[in-house]
């Protein structure tokens, strides 16, 4: 999969994309992430990329010319499944959306900054608008890093244990059960006996029950209708 990210501050991605799972996905050639600085597509001598908002009001607006030039140039070489704009008023990012997006070949992600981008970019170039939550960030970079991470970890071959992503929270609309590792007794705080029992069938059952219990307590709205919560 190829993910092209357009930003005014591409350095912001350095840390997020050069460690751990994303780093491995890039090294294995499973994900190619390219960063583009929108400023490079500004024609003016001063490389201006933002201007005052028509009609007044506080905050600068990212201009249409550099962004449209950049997107059009990239589109000459790559056909994108989606041209995404990170935006607080977009669709809320959730696991199913990430699952579906992970099936894409090529994605373009545009990060806004300041007061946002000229609305005409959204009307004419953007195919999808995604928010990572009901709060406002200073820029789309952190949001794009979140979106990229949640997609890339789902690509086949990225996680060592292929089943690992499937047992995470939100897959099956259930939260993950609690997890433990050694030591089995720390200051008298013990790991549940069942996990040390070696009885695989009972362990699977316990984990499923814990998932349902946890979901019921913390996120009851997620519970699938076919689960009889009164049974637990
Ligand atoms: N004036 C805008 C906010 C601009 S914040 C408004 O009130 O809706 C600057 C940029 O940060 C946006 O262009 C967007 O790309 C990004 N951003 C801010 N909050 C975000 C969120 N919750 N999800 C995704 N992107 C966000």
Boltz pocket constraint, residues with backbone or C-beta under 6 A from the ligand:
constraints:
  - pocket:
      binder: B
      contacts: [[A, 85], [A, 86], [A, 87], [A, 88], [A, 89], [A, 110], [A, 111], [A, 112], [A, 113], [A, 114], [A, 115], [A, 116], [A, 117], [A, 130], [A, 131], [A, 132], [A, 133], [A, 134], [A, 135], [A, 136], [A, 137], [A, 138], [A, 139], [A, 140], [A, 141], [A, 143]]
      max_distance: 6.0
